[in-house]
Amino acid sequence: MNSHEEKVLNSFKQVIKISENTSVDDLIYNEFPGWDSVAHMAIIAELELQFDCMMDMEDVLDLSSFRKGCEIMKKYL
């Protein structure tokens, strides 16, 4: 996992409970316990803080999984 993926994961960990044995492939919006619409906005806020950016609304709506989040956040590096 590279440094920007670590930052994304840390953002998720700040908002939703992720155990050490949780696969990042299980982090899917509305499927992972605790990742609901309220947590989604908190994750967005944490990502914006971690990456010192303001995400486009399209990216906020597209963030549907950890993997997608990593892909999206590449452009904010």
Sequence and secondary structure as in RCSB ss.txt:
>XXXX:A:sequence
MNSHEEKVLNSFKQVIKISENTSVDDLIYNEFPGWDSVAHMAIIAELELQFDCMMDMEDVLDLSSFRKGCEIMKK
YL
>XXXX:A:secstr
  HHHHHHHHHHHHHS   TT  GGG BTTTSTT SHHHHHHHHHHHHHHHT    HHHHHH  BHHHHHHHHGG
G 
